[in-house]
């Protein structure tokens, strides 16, 4: 029994004449034969008048591959068919006696044969320019018998009729023998069959475009974030609250939404965070109508601004800068508050886990009603990179917990969970996404090549924008594997968030400076085993990985990092 392509039951073929022919071919031809049904083709042709090229379409009812003999294109003309020699035209006699002209079936077969011949030569015999096996065409009239002389373009060897259905295997082989121009034709070899396959059924794939995949995933994640924002409606009756959430649970967006809710109530609101870059992003994202009601600052910028307004000297020393920012800056802010009357009706804090205990007093004093005033704090203990004393939160009641990750794909959330060795719940409707990649690249050149390959894949082939891609590293750029690189895969690198946001370049940032921000695709560069150096902990690893929304590649310096 021959193999039918497409893989359908013969009984699914709509037209009875073609169904009867297909049944006879499949049942009577040997097992090594292949029968293509309703094979379409399309090729460019040129108009002789103006040399304009246009597409010519056609269809072969059957393309039959018989390894022992060759390839036969078989056209089927069902119903009552007549040939009118006076006009040299073929017609079909309809049920009501009307006559309808049809295309010359032998000419149809001839055109399909030449198309397939050219396609197979191009696919497998381009250097030879001809086929080493037989290819021919024939016509079958399954509802008629013929008598008389053959019409032009026909021959008894290639004209089949109703009685031939019973012996169709023999007639097909006989027709190919008549088309053969060599005395002892050989079988189709394996390479011949491969060339035929490439010509008749070329490998064709529709590859998903990366940016379109990410757009689809982003729509799903956006809907999940909107669900989280509706959580605030449950807290609307509370003036003070602590909201604890895992990375990707939407804390930053919720903090912004809460600040806007306070502003809607007419409250002058401070939205404050630890990270300078995050503050800049939040400031840009606040809608224009809220500009007069919401002040966005990072904590140390707030200290500097208030001290400048109060004419209090504010100059970080060359040494012990960490101690200055940790203790002296907030102390100076308290001094400034004694001199300035300005206060806020509400304070919203993002990245609360990074605030030291004595900083909270400053924020309470910035509030019109001090420790009784409106305050919302959003935090994630797992992202604590700076503060050892985690029991430093103000009295805000029992925390509300955000349990679902709605920023990352399931695959990236699972990687973050593996880093923490904790379960991270994802929303049931979150997209699965692409599995994060992990590569070991001990040398700087290997790191550079791997990072460049990611940029090439994501931007050049996947058509992501530079503003969707970030390179995160535990070190500053001048101490990284990219210290000498201004570009990756011909795409500029930048440390400037504004240039990155405007699609001017791919961003390079330290992990800590990028905390609170996010990117669709992230490369983590020069990653050592967590805890092996003072500046890279498990929390750093978790923070960096959780910044990636859709794509993540980790370039480790040694074995054991990925399995940490």
ABEGO torsion letter per residue (X at the ends): XBBBOBBBBAAABABAAAAAAAAAAAAABBAABBBBBGBBBBBBBBBAAAGBBBBBBBBBABBBBBAAAEBBBBBBBBEBBBBBAAAGBBBBBBAAGBBBBBBBAAAAAAAAAAAAAAAAAAAAAAAAGBBABBBBBBBBBAABBBBEBBBBGBBAAABBBAAAAAAAAAAAAAAAAAABABABBBBBBAAAAAAAAAAABBBBBBBBBAAAAAAAAAAAAAAAAAAAAAAAAAAAABABBBBBBBBGAGAAAAAAAAAAAAAAAGBBBBBBBABAAAAAAAAAABBAAAAAABBBBBAAAAAAAAAAAAGBBBBBBABGAAAAAAAAAAAAAAAAAAABABBBABBBBBGAAABBAAAAAAAAAABAAEAABBBBBBBBAAABAABABAAABBBAEBBBBBABBAABBAAAAAAAAAAAGBBBBBBAABBAEBBBBBBBBABAAAAAAAAAAAAAAAAAAAGBBAAABBBBBABBAAABAAAABABBGGBBBBABAAAAAAGABBBBBBAAAABGBBBABBBBBGBBBBGABAABBAAAAAAAAAABAABBBBBBABBGAAAX
